[in-house]
Amino acid sequence: MSETSPHSPTPLPPDGSVPDAAPGRSGSGASDLGAPAPDASDPDTPAPAPLAGVAAPIAADAARPEQAALSLRGLRKSFGKTEVVHGISLDVPRGSFYGIVGPNGAGKTTTLSMATGLLRPDAGTAHVLGHDMWTTPLEAKARLGVLADGLRTFDRLTGRELLSYVGLIRGMEPDVVTERSDSLLAALDLAGEDGKLVVDYSAGMTKKILLACALLHAPRLLVLDEPLEAVDPVSGQVIRKILTAYVEGGGTVVLSSHVMELVEGLCSHVAIISGGELLADGTLDEVRQGGSLVQTFIDLVGGGDVAEGSLSWLES
């Protein structure tokens, strides 16, 4: 993906909440937030069956574990007459590195947006470290850091100014904001960009400054939607080290990605979502069942084949 400077959209309210997302909003390379993704499948083809056994999805009425960092129960969302998330329920254990994978338009971003207070669900609940996202949002969001795909921000500020704004609006002490901003900017190789507005950042730089904003207040749960997309390999390795150290220190990371190898190399737990439904949920080994994550994913989701002769014109 080529790195280009993003447009300058309208920023979010100071508390980061969005009562209802407007149709048509989407992040880079994803179409499952704001509008239903087109269904290219044959309507007569049955939906993928969830995995059986220990990695089978939990029921919507299952009790919430006290030690869960994030608990979702029965989340549903429709755009118009099309339901794009069909009652997803899952638990993210505290101290885990939890990966969510699925094809484009699977409902990953919509699910994470509902879990983090960016999109109001039609039904269901989301609890962050025991706090209900929709009945006690301030308590839930205080413990949460979010990097959302396509999140609108105040991009007419410099990176340092944006971090200062985020820290102060969260009630942090100015000297703490300055100290942590210096550390984050240096770690993410953004310290040399003083004076440059975020609107002029490349796509990868924008991803890094938004990750810094999510980390600034040292939350106990990070929810990251495609955090390494458009990030160069060196910065990507730094981000991996930061997130791994964060989990080793007792934090919890929920990460969505299309890259199976990334999830398999980083995550202790994984969920597979397709067609707005949860197909598998458990530890990496429970979901892989002795094979690779890629193969389990293909077995559950289907596809991956090209009909013989369908592109024969390319060979002429």
N, C-alpha and C positions, 0 to 999 in steps of 0.2 A: 504494500500500500504506500503510495507516495505521501509525503508529509506536506501538508498545506496548512496555512493559517486558518482557523475556524472563523465563522461569521460571529458577529457580536449580537447574541440574542438577549431578550429581556431577562434580567436576573430573577432568581427565586426570592421569596420573602425572607427576612432575616432568620426565621427559625427553620428554614429549609423545607417547610411543608408545602404540599400542593394538594388542595382539596380534590380536584379531579383533573386528570390529564386531558388535554385537548386532542381530538383525533388528528392523526398525521404526524405526531411527534415521534421521532425515532433517533437512535444513536447511530454512529458510523457502522455500516455494515450489518445492521440489525433492523428488523421491521416489526418486532413483537411488542413495542411499547407505543401506545397511542393509537394503533390501528391493527386490526387482525391481519396476520400475514395470509397471503393467498394460498389456498389449499390446492396444490398441484396433483394430489393423489387421486386415484380412481375412487369415486364414491362407493363403489361396490367392494372395495378392498377393506377387510376388517382392520380395526385399529390394532396397533401392537399390543401384545399381552404383557402385563407386568411380570417381572422375575418372581419365581416362587422361592420358598425357603427363607433363610435368615435375612436375605436382602430384599424381601418383599416389602412393598410400601405399607405403612401403618394406616390404621383406620382413623377417620376423622373424629371419632369419639374416644380415641385412646387417651389415657391420662398423660398429662405433661410431666416429664421428669424434672425434679427440682434442680438438677445439675445441668440442665440444657442451657446453652448460650442463646439459642434461637429455636423457638417452637412455632410451627405453623400448623393450623388445623382448618381443613376444609376451605382453603382459599379459592374463591371463584371470581372471575372477571369477564364481562362481556363488553364488546364495542358494537353498538347497534344491536342487531339480532344475533350476532355471532359470539358465542362463548369461546374465549381463547385460553382460559385456565379453568380446569375442571376439578375443583375440589382437592387441591394439593395439600398433603399433610406430611410433615417431616420434623425430625429433631436433630439439632446440631449440638453435639456434646461440647462442653467447655474444654478448652485446651486443644481442640482438634483443628486440623487444616482440612477444610471441607470443600470439595470441588463439586460444582454443578455443571454437567455437560449436556449438550443436546444440539440438534440441527438448527439451522436458521429458522426463526419463526416458531420455535418449540414452546415458547412461553417463559423462558428463563428470565429475561429482563422484566417482563410484566410481574412475575412472581416476586423477584427481588425488590421491585418498586413498591409492591404492596407490603412486603415484609419490613421495609425501611421507612414507611410513611410518605413516600413520594406519590403513591397512587392509592386511592381508596378502593378497597375490595367491595364487591357486591355481596359477598358472604364470607364467613370465616374469621379467624383471629390470627394475630401474630404477637408473640411475646419475646421481648429482648431481655435476657437475664431476669426473667420473672415479671417484667413490666409490660402491660398491654400497650401495644403501639397506638391504638386508637382511642383508649379511654384514659391513659396516662402518658401522653406523647412526650412531655418534657422529661420525665424520668427515663423513658426508653431511649430517647435521642441523646441524652447526656452520656449514655454508656456506649454509644454507637458511632462508628466512623464509616462514612459511605463514599465510595467512588462509583458513581453511576455513569453508564454509557450515555453520552450526550447531555450530561447535567449542565444546566444553564448556570452561569456564574458572572461575577462582576469582572469582566475581562478588560475593562478600561483602567484597571489598576496594574501596577507592576506585580511581579510574583511576591516580593517582600510585603508590599502593601496589602495584597490579598490575604496573605497569612496573618498579618497584623489585624485585619478586619475580622477574619474568622475567629482568631483567638480572643479578641476583645469582646465580640458579640456573644461568645460563650462564657464570658465572665472571668477569663484568665487574667492574672496579674501581668501588666505590661512588660516587666523585666523577664518573666517566664516566657512570654510570647517571643520576645527578642532572642533569648537564649536558644529556645527550641527552633525558631525560624532559621537561625544561623546554622544549627546542626543539620536540619533537614535540607536546606539549600545546598550545603556543602556535600552531603551524602548523595544527593540526587544530581549533582553536577549542574546546579542552577545558580551557584553563587556568583558566577561571572556575568549573569544576565541582568544585573541591577540597571534600572532605567528603561528596560524594555517592557512594554505593556504585554499582558497576557494575550490580548487579541492578536499580537504579532508573533506569538510562539508557534512553533511547528506542532503538528499533532502529537508527536512523542513528548515534547516539552510540556504541552498542556496536560497530558496524562500524568506526568510526574508532579506538576505543581498541584493538581487536584488530589493526588495521593498524599502529598505533604499536608494538604488541608485536612484530609481524613485522619492523619496520624497526629496532628498537632496537640490535641487535648488528651492524648494517651488513652483512647477508649479501650474497653475490654473486649469489644467485638468489632471486627472490620468486615464490611460487606463490599466486595470489589467486583465490578462487572467488567470483564475483559481488561484487567489492569496492565497487561503487557502488550496489548495491541498497539502497533505503531511505535513501539519503544525499541531503540537500537540494542544490539546484543550486550554491550558493556553495561548500559543502564539496566537492562533486563536482569543481568546477573546480580547487580547491586540490589535491585528490588527483591529478588529471591532471597538474598541474604538477610535483608531487613525483615521480611515477613517471616522467615524461618526463625530468626532470633526472637521476634515478637511472640510467636507461638511457644517457643521454648521457655519464654518468660511468663507463661500463663495466659496469654491472649488467645483469642479464637479468630480464625480467618475463614470467611465464606467467599469462595472465588468461583466465578463462572468463566468458562473458556470453551472455544471450539477445538483447542489443541490438546488431544488426548495425551500425548507424550508429556506435556507440561503438567497436567493434572496427575498423571501416573507417577511423575518424578517428585512432586511436591506434597501431594495430599495424603492424609491418613484415612479419610472417608470420602465417599463420592455418591452423588445422586445422578440418575439419568432421567431426563425429561424429554418427552416427545409428544407433539400434538396436544400440549396443554395438560398432560397427565404425567404423574411420577411412575416410572417403570421399574426403578431399582433404587435402593437406599441402604447403605451400610458401610462397613470398613472397605478399604480398597480390595483386600483379599476376598471378602464375602461377595462383593459384586463381580470381581473377575472370575471367581470360581475355578481357579487353577489355570486360566488362560490369560490373554491380554485384555486390557480395557477396550482397545479398539475393536477386537473381535466380539466381545460382549455387547458393545454398543451397536455394532452392525447387526448382530443376531437379534437384538431387541427392536431396533428402529427399522431395520430393513434397508433396501436400496444398495447402492454401491456398484451396480452393474450397468453396463452400456450394451444395448441390444446389438448383436453382431450385424454389421452392414449398415447400421443407422447413420454412420458418418463416413461412408465409403467415398463420398465426394471429396473428402480431405486428402485422399490417397491418390487422386488423379493429377 
